[in-house]
């Protein structure tokens, strides 16, 4: 096997370890971002539903055919 200047046998193992660690970090970051986005969307949906329910209770929302 021919090694580039500065490369030593065993560096491939270290490179593989670093590559796997990097993949794990990226995977974890993506999972956290997806989870956060999902939670934010759920909170927004709850807020929207609460607002609509409150408006319905107050009689502020009416059906379109009732407005005519």
Secondary structure, DSSP 8 states (H G I E B T S, - for coil): ----TT--TTHHHHHHHHHHHHHHHHHHHHHHHHHHHHHHHHHHHHHHHHHHHHHHHHT----HHHH-
